[in-house]
Amino acid sequence: MEATVNNAEKYLGQFCMLLASYTRKNARLRDKVDLLIKQIMDFANTENPELRRCLKDFGEELSKIQDYRQAEVERLDAKVIEPLKAYGPLTKSKRADIKKCNSVRNREMKELENLQKLKQRNPSDRQGISLAEANVQKASVDVNHTTHQLEEIILKFQLQKLKDIKAIFSNFVTIEMIFHAKALEMYTNAVQHLNNFDEEKDLEAFKSKVSISELENDARPSHSSSTFEQSQPGKLLREARKERKKSNGNKLETTPRVLHAHFQEDESEEEEEEEEEVEELQDVSDDEYNLYAKVRK
């Protein structure tokens, strides 16, 4: 009887410890998957509509699995862990009953020893021997009664233990089967969402987005082109000056009279060109004006 209680206390305690650890690990796994789902949703918000819809549907299926995992953790705690925890105080109670029975037996043994000593020390003391025999008989009755009670207690304990072990492990397996059946259904839906994802459609959307960005960049005026356009007046002035020098060189070959007339025309033309240059230089930037001044020198 004592061995029955000791084994129940030892092994049921280990069952409780291991299954409690299993339940805690499931709870931690649920938390980790919740973090994974959050990251998937955040990533989906940065993608194109096709991939975003696929990932959000996928994440919702994973979230449903974690809801079933939460139910699994709660059921394990209520139907598996708590019944096993109850065997802690229960085995202590049965150990106290066994200790009480052993105490009654020890008292009986002590009364028998006293009777034997009395018979050896004073065999003629009939009254003392009769009293010792009565005490032994009373102790024996107590032992029989206590032993019978203890047997009934241990039998009830053993029957309860057998039923509880059957119920506890049946509940454990049932809870796991329900969870995995639901999880398999959700995982199947998750895979279906991934299979329905159209990579080509998403890639086309990405290409169109990239093309729009390139068109916007082409439509935006660049700094180099604007600088080139601003530098055109200075270039035109330099070309006009070269043409004027060439024209003056050709005119030197004419007669003095014609040359004098050409000089007068050149002076008037130069004055008009200088006025035009002044007007054009007003629109030229400081850097371009410096460049033009160097050319003039």
Helices and strands as residue ranges (DSSP letters): H 2-44, H 49-76, I 77-81, H 82-85, H 87-121, H 126-195, H 199-219, H 223-251, H 256-281, H 286-296
